[in-house]
Amino acid sequence: MAVSPAAQREGVQVGQSLADARALYPTLTVRHADPAADLKALDSLSAACERYTPWVALDPFGGGMGTANLYGAGLWLDITGCAHLFRDEEALLNDLFHRLNTAGYRARAGLAATAGAAWALSRFAAHEHNPSIILPTGQNITSALASLPIDGLRLDGNTVEGLERMGLRKIGDLYTVPRAPLSGRFGGAVLRRLDQALGTLDETLSPRRPCPAFEARLTFADPIGRREDIDAALTRLLEQLCTDLERATQGVRQLVFSLFRVDNIVVRVQAGTSRPNRDPVHLAHLFQEKLEKIDPGFGIDAVVLAAVETNALTVRQVGLDGGVDNTNRENTAKLVDRLGGRLGVGRITRLTPAASHLPEQASQEIPASGAPEVDCKDWMGPARRPTRPMQLLVQPLPIEVMAPVPDGPPVLFRWRQRQHRVRAAEGPERITPEWWRIEGDNRDTRPLSKDVRDYYRVEDEDGKRFWLYREGLYHPGLPPAWYIHGFFA
């Protein structure tokens, strides 16, 4: 839940019932909360804040993720070792607030030696006229937090209410209370949060972007901007990264190439692979077109290449008798990667076998990226001819057929106003309907076949080969229905 500044000036508060809020402000506009959109916006904002520090985390206690947003959605920024890049801490905060205000956000900030103290200062010490509070290093945190309300310790509502009933309304009120009775009544949460805020107990926070297990970086004495220099840096990073991946028997699935410009702007380029890969030449090709669109600005003084997603990749036998020849598979994977980088990964699909003996349902379309690897043997053998057509029609088309006997192979058929004389025919191959499937249980919405099909492989006098079938069992007095379903090579 959130309240706009205009509504706040009329007395509307967060946590108030809608009836009370409308009584105070009759023209109040109410809109339904969208936690998913809020979280997406907060995550996008956290990504933008990485221009100040690589260590940014979402604040789960601040709300904005589906809970009552009593304290406002928040972000943690650990700027240790980063403030000097903006001159000092105050200049960093000024730049941050300028960008947030330009984007339409209202924000407050607290800067302290501990995460708990910074959280309390941002929520209960900062205000509209002084939106940022900086607690200099060395200043007494105990005295700075003493006058702040007990809510500043990030405690749940029931605990805060219980402490206030005991007369403990300020953080400083806890300093003189015996610890054992306090822990016995409220558990360890109160003392843990107090010690974390005062710095006597370490607090571990996880950043939004986990540190990649494999990363390579380069810094330059003088900024670079030419495309040739960027390509050379990428090649060097890829060689280093792929060496580390080979040592760990890993292959990369997602790569992020970050270019740090001298004006504090970070340009990130992503590339993905359909299968684990550690070929530096192939991976470099995936970045070529994307690097043409980047703007180096006034120069780039550092680049980082991170493998944000990896999978196991072991060495396989190639090209020896008794081994598995993966040349075609690897070439296909490289083609998928190149097409995915140009057209979009979601637009590249492949066919995989499905659990159905009906021809139109014997395969299914899946994303080409990340498709499971299946080791298949050549079940046909070198001397056998295929029993299934190379081209299958999406919908079988009716044809006119002449057969010597109703349930025999055709000797002549007419399709698309053209007559075909059958020189040779093989069959029939009978395919029965899948009775165990319920009506409508279908991958691609085609209606399930309810009749028996007798398939024939036929060749006409011109050498063209077709896949025809007769639908239904023979019934005296009823002409059989014939269809063409595919073409052989």
N, C-alpha and C positions, 0 to 999 in steps of 0.2 A: 504494500500500500504506500502511496506517496501523495503529497499535497503540494500544490503550486504556491509560489510566493503570494499571489493575489488572494488565494483562499486562506493562507496563514494569517494575512493581515485582517481578515474577517473573523478570526478566532477558530478556524477549522484546524484540527490537529490529527496527526497520524494515530490510528488506533481508535478513533472516535466512530460511533455508529453512524450510518448514513442518514438516519432520521434526525439525529442531533446536528449533523453537519448541514443538512438542508434547512433546518430551523434557523441556524446562524447565517446561512448564505443561500437564500431561496433560488438564486440563478446559478447555483453550482452545477458545473458540467461533470458528469461521471462517465468514466470509460473503464471497460473491463481490463483487468490485468492480463498481461501476456508474458508469463515467466520465461518462456522459451526465447521470445524476442529480446527480453531484458538481458538474459544471460548471453545471447549472441552479441548484443551491443556492448556489454561489459567486456566480453572476450576480445572484441575488435578494439576497444579502447585500451585494453591491456597490451595488445600488440603494438599500438601506437606509442605507448609509454616505454617501449624497449629502446627508444632513441636516447633515453636517459640512463638506463641500466639494463643489462641482460637478465637481471634477476627481478622478475615481476610475477606476483601471485594474486589470485582472486581472494577476497576476504569472505570466507564462508559465514562469519558471524554477522556481517553487515547486512544480510538480506539481499534482496534483488534476485533471488533464485527460486522463487515460489513461496517463500515465507513472508510473514508480515515484515515489511521493510522499515523497522522502527528506527534504525540507526543510519540508513542510507547505504546503498551499495558502495563497496570500497575496494581499493587495490593496495597491495603492499609493494613498495619499491625499496629495495636495498641498494642505496647509492654509495655504499662504501667504496672509496677509490674512484668515484665517478664525478664528484662535485667539482673538482678542479678543472674538468673539461669545459665547464660553463662559467668559470672564474671562482665561484664559491657556491655554498648551499642556497643562499638567498637568491642569487641569479638563476640558479636551476629552477627553484620554485616559481620565480617570476615568469620564466619562459613556459613552464608547465601550465600555470594559470592562464597565461595569455592564449595559449593554444586551446585549452579547454573552454574558455569563455567564447572564443571565436567559433568553436564548434557547437555552442549553445548549451554547454554544461555549467552548472553551478557546483563548486567544489570547495572543500575545506581540507587543510593538510596539517599534519602534526609531524615534526621531525625530532627524533630523540634517539638515544643510544639503545633503547630496547623497543621491540615491536609493540609490547603492551602499553608502554608509556606513549608512543606515537599514536596508537589507536585512541587512547583516552583524550589526548590533547586535541586531536582532530575533531572529535565528536562533542567535547564538552568544554574546551577552552577557546577554540577558534569560533569566530562569529562573523556576521555579515560584513562588519567594518574592518575586521582583522582576520581574514580567512586562513592565514597560515601562522602557525606557532612553531618557532624553532627553539629547541632546548639545547644550548651549546654543550659541547663535550666538556665534561668536568663539572657542570652545574648539578646541584643536588636534585636527583629525581624525586626523592622522598618528599621534599618540601614543595616541589612543583606539582605533585599529584595530590597533596593533602587536602586541598579545598575542592577537588572535583567530586561529583556524585559517585555513589557506589556502583552505578551502572557502567562506569568507565572500566571496570575490571572484566567485562565481557562475560557476565554471569547470566544464567537463565532467569526468567521472570519470577519464578517461585522463590528462588534463593534471594533475589533482591528484595522481594516483598518481606521475607522472613527477617532479613537483616534490618530493614527499616522499622519493623515492629519492635526490634530490640533497641532502637535508637541509633543504629549505625547507618547514617545517611551519607557520610563522606568517606572517601578512601582513607583519609587521615584518622578517622575514628577506629580503624582496625589496627593502627600501630601499637596501641596500648592494651589491646584485648589479649588475654592469655590464649595461646595458640591451641592448646589441647582441647579446652571446652568448645572452641570455635570449630575445630575439625570434627569433634564428636557429634556436634549438632548438624552441621551442614556438609559434612564430608570433606574430602581433600580439595575440592574444586576452588574454594575461596582462597585458601592459603597458596595453592598452586598459581592461580592467576595473580595474586598479590606479589608473590616472589618473582614471577616472570616479568611483571611490570617494573619492579624495582631493580631487576638485574641480578638477583641472587640465585635464580634458577634459569638455566638455558631453555630457550623455546625454539623448536624446529619447525620451520615453515617450508613447504614445497613450492618451488617456482612453477609458474604456468607452463613454461616450456622446459621439459626435462633435458638435462645435459646429454647430448648424444654420446654414445659409447665410442664412436669413431669420428674424429674431427681433425682437420688439417688447416693451418692458417699461415698467412704471409703478411708481413708488414713492409712498407716501402719507406726508404729515407726521403724520397721525393715522390709526390703524388703522380699517379699514372692516369692516362685517359684514352690513349690510343687503343683501338680494338686489338691490334697485334699484341700489345703488352698484356691486355686482359686475357687473351687466349693463351699466352705463354704461362701466365700465372695459374690459370685453370688446369692446364696440362700438368704443370708441376704438382699441384695439389692432388689431382687425380692419381698420379703415379704414387705419391706418398700414401694416399688413402687406400688404394687398392693393394698396396703392399701390406698394410696393417690388416686389411680384410682377409687377405690370403693367409696370413699368419694365424688368424683366428678361425679359419675355414668358414667365413661368412661371405655373403653376397648382398649387395645393396638393392633395396627396393624403392627407397625414396631419398633423393638428394636435395639439399638446399645450399645454393651458392649465394653468400651474402657479401655485398660490396659496400664498404664503409666510406662514404664521401667525406671530404674535409669540412663540409657545412653541416655535419652531424646527421645527415640523412642516410638511412640504410636501405639499399636496394636489394631485394631478395628474388632469386630466380630458382624455381623448383623444377625438378625432372623426376620421372618415375620409370620403372621397368616392369615388364609383365612377369619376369622371372628373376630370381636372384642373379646378380651379375657383378663382376669385378674386372671387366675389360676396359681399361682407361680410354682406348680409342673409341669404342662404341659409346661410352658414357659421355665423352667429349662431343660427339655428334648430336646428342640429345639437347645440348645447350646452344648449338650454333645459331639457330634461328631466333631463339629467345634473347640472346645477347645482343642481337642487332637492334633491339628496341629499347635498350637501357640508355639512360642519360648519365654520363659520368660527372656532370656538373663541372665544378672547378678542379676536379681530380679525385682520385681514390687513393687513400693511404693505407688501407688494409683490406684483405679478402679472407673469407672463412668458408670452407667447404665441409659440410656436416652430413653424415649418413644418418638420417633421423629414423629410418626403418631398415632393418637388415634381417635376413634369414640365412639358415645354414646352407652352405654351398660346398659340397665335397667334390673332389676330383673324380671324373669318370673316364672309363676306357673309351677311346675313340679310334675306330678304323681298324682294329685288330680282330682276327678270327676269334669268335666266342665272346667278344665284347659287345657293348651297346654303342651303336653309332649315333651320336647326338648332333651331328652336323646339321641335318635338316631342322631339328627342333630348335637349335640355337639360332639358326638363320631366321626361322619363323618368329622367334621371340624378339630378335633385333628389328625385324620388319614391324612388328606390333608396337615396339617402343617408338620407332620413328614416326609411324602413322599417328600414334597417340599423342606425341608431342605436337604434331601439326594440326590434327583434326579434333583432338580431345580424346582422353582415355575412354570416356563413356560411349563413344561412337564406334569403337572397334570391338567386334564380337566374333565368336567362333562357335562351331557346332561340336556338340559332345553327345555320345550315345545316351539314349534314355531307355528306361525299363518298359518297352512296349514292342510287340511284334507287328503292329500295324505300320505300314511303310511311312505314312505321313506323320507318325508320332514316334518314330524310332530314334529321333535326334531332337535336341533342344538347343536353343541359342543362349549362350552365356557370355559375360564380359571376357574379352580376350586377356585382359590384364588380371593376373592372379588365378587363371584357370588351373585346375589341378593337373599335375603331370601323370600321365598314364603310359606305362610301357606296354605297347601292343605288338604282337607278332603278326607277320603276314599270314593270315589264316587261309587266304586263297591259294597260296603257293604260286610258283612262277608259271606253271603250265595251265592253270585253271582260268576259265573265263568268268567274269563277274556275273552274279545272279541278280544283282540289283542295278537299276539304271544309274548312269552318271547324273542325269537331270530328272528330277521328280517334279511333276506339276503340283502346284499348291492345291488345286481342286481338280479331281478327275473330270475329263470332258467326255460326254456321250458320243458314241460313234455307231454307224450302221455296219453290221457284220453279216457275212454269209458263211455258214458252217454246214458240212455234209450231214451232221447229226446235231441235235440241239445242245447236247452236252459235250461236243467234240471241239477240237481246235479250229480256228477260223481259216478259211481259204481266201477270203477277200474281205476288205473293209473300206469304208468311205469316211474320210475325215477332212473337214474344211473344203468341201466340194471337190475333193480329189480322191480317185480310186486307187487303192494299193492291193496288188496281188501278192499273196503270201507264198514265198518260195520255201521257207522252212519254219517250223514251229516247235517249241519245247514247252512241256507242261502237261497237265496243269500243276501249279503249286497252290494248294488250298490254304487260305488264311481265314480263320473264323473270328467272329467278334469277341472282344474282351468282356465276357459276361460279368466279371468280378468288379468292373468299374461302374460306379453309379452314374446316372445321367448327368451330364454337365461337368463331370470330373475330367477336365481336359486342359492341356497346357495352353493351347492357342485358339480356343473357342471354336474349333471345327467340330461339327457334330460327329458323334461316335457312330461307326458303322454298325448297323443292326443285322446285316445279312452276310452270309458266307460269300467269299470271293475266290474265284478260280483264276489264277494269273497264268499268262502265256508270254513267253519270249518269242517274238516273231521277227522275221526278216523278209522284206519285200524284194521284188525283182531288181530294184535299184541298189540293193545292198543296205538300205536303211533298216535299223533295228528298233522295235517298239516294245513297250511293256503294256499289254492289254489284259483286261480281266472281265470275266462274266460275273455279274452280281446275282446272288440268290441261287437256290437249288432248282433243279429242273422240275417244272410243273406242266403237265400236258395241257395244251390249249393256250398257254401264256408264253409269248415270245420272250426270250431272255434279254436282259439289259446288258449292253457292253459299253466299256469305257476305256479310254486311253489314259495311262497314269504316268508314263515316263518315256525317256529316250536313252538308248545305249550309245556309247561312243562309236 
